[in-house]
Amino acid sequence: MPTLLAAPAEPVTNAGDAQLVVAALLGIAAVVLLIAWGKVHPFLSLILGAAVLGVVAAMSPDAMIESFSAGVGSTVGGVGLLIALGAMIGGLLAESGGADGIVNRVVGRVSGSALPWAMAGVAALIGLPLFFEVGVVLLVPIVLLVSLRTDVPLMKIGIPALAGLSVLHGLVPPHPGPLVAISSLDADLGLTLGLGLIIAIPTVIIAGPVFGNIIARYVPATAPAALLPTRQPAPGGGGRRSPGSPAAPAAGRGRESAGPDTGRGRGGDDVDGDLLTDDDLVNPGTGRPGAPVDDSGTETARRTPGFWPAVLTVLLPVVLMLLRAVGELTMAEGTFARQALDVVGAPIVALLAGVLVAMFTLGYQAGFHRGQVSSVLGGSLPPIAGILLIVAAGGGFKQVLVDAGVGDLVADAAKDADLSPLLLGWLVAVGIRVATGSATVATITAAGIVAPLAATLDRPEVALLALAVGCGSLFFSHVNDAGFWLVKEYFGLTVGQTIKSWSVLETIISVVGFAGVLLLDLVV
């Protein structure tokens, strides 16, 4: 993701170093205890944790409120918009049957034991130009459906997908962190890209299919009902439901429908006819699990979109963002072509284009009229409201950490350390990542600290230094990372389960990737 926050020129508190360390530890501990022991909602827990951090760090009330609000606003303005647009594409993909077609093709061509490997490969491929958050919201419907249809544990498929996205996000251009590190260290872009891909392949394998197979035994994850695309028969076998009518039990799936009806609809009267047959996907986002789109007044026959139109629609934002990255690397600034690619390849514009195209290739192609398409788009937003608020609060918590000066404290402590440049770059990035929760901030700050050392290294070592910093920026994602809450909510995990799976996954990526850097340093 592009950097969603900017650290102030100087901290908003005069607290000493020891006080800042205690403040950061107590703030993080407060969040964990409120959620795990107090059973307080994560949104409120993050707000209260930020308050504890600010008070202990001697921040003024005005500074705390301003800092937290700025973090929330910047996160919603960046990650929040991407999540919403991605959810719209996901809603159309599921409701139209396009996701069903992709799942059937994948399941039909790949055996159960090979599914985690296939998912890791697909995630790594689209993760090359794709920001992590965008990849999550685009891949989650596919991951949930594959797990549902094959009865393969969710973590066994989800972990490889997350590993593919995360590794590419931290190690390989054109992601913003690696690009900034390359620029700060004056590293060779092509050499860094090539070495990054060499390191990425074994890292994805170990952190993805291998770790996913292990952790699936200890984290029996169940997808949230509101985000799970399910099949529903018509009530009584022949009535059409309005969006507010009760959902019948799921049929033909080999497992029970996840969760009770918890939503609110616009009405509860049954009318004649069917919208969806037993073999049709139901939109997971119409306010409650299993509710169909509003099709009153139409007898349009359902048509399942083709496999390739569905795939190309999902990949459209990826292609647009990749073209922008290519333009940044190959075109001079100020040219018309470069400016055009900068606009159409911006994540928000690319995803908006994906939504507009999906309306035609998925919505209208499936036989929906304009009202139905609008109902699917609008209905895809309520289930992610909680996710948006939690992710936003995580951004606010992170901003309080940064504004208090915790990140600067870690950076300053490492400046005079007598360590190998590669190890120093990794350790500094690790410290800032754990303190602030931001991989991009960790990469930028650590690269700036070790930049003077790059002048004494040869070209391959400078490229490896950039990769070492990228590896360190992925270390142990926890409660101050918006990505932590994104994964937790999308996969229906507890805080403890998220730490066991996602946090450990990120740590494995960081350590294995850095081991790859050290090995390459011996041979290049």
FENWODA-V352028 format. One line per field, one symbol per residue. ss: DSSP state (@ for helix, = for strand, . for the rest). Layout:
# FENWODA-V352028
ss = ???
This chain:
# FENWODA-V352028
ss = ................@@@@@@@@@@@@@@@@@@@@.....@@@@@@@@@@@@@@@....@@@@@@@@@@@@@@@@@@@@@@@@@@@@@@@@@@@@.@@@@@@@@@@@@..@@@@@@@@@@@@@@@@....@@@@@@@@@@@@@@@@@@@...@@@@@@@@@@@@@@@@@@....@@@@@@@@@@...@@@@@@@@@@@@@@@@@@@@@@@@@@@.........@@@..===..=...==.........=....................==........==........................@@@@@@@@@@@@@@@@@@@@@@@@.....@@@@@@@@@..@@@@@@@@@@@@@@@@@@@@...@@@@@@@@@@@@@..@@@@@@@@@@@@@@@@@@@@.@@@@@@@@@......@@@@@@@@@@@@@@@@..@@@@@@@@@@@@@@@@....@@@@@@@@@@@@@@.........@@@@@@@@@....@@@@@@@@@@@@@@@@@@@@@@@@@@@@@.
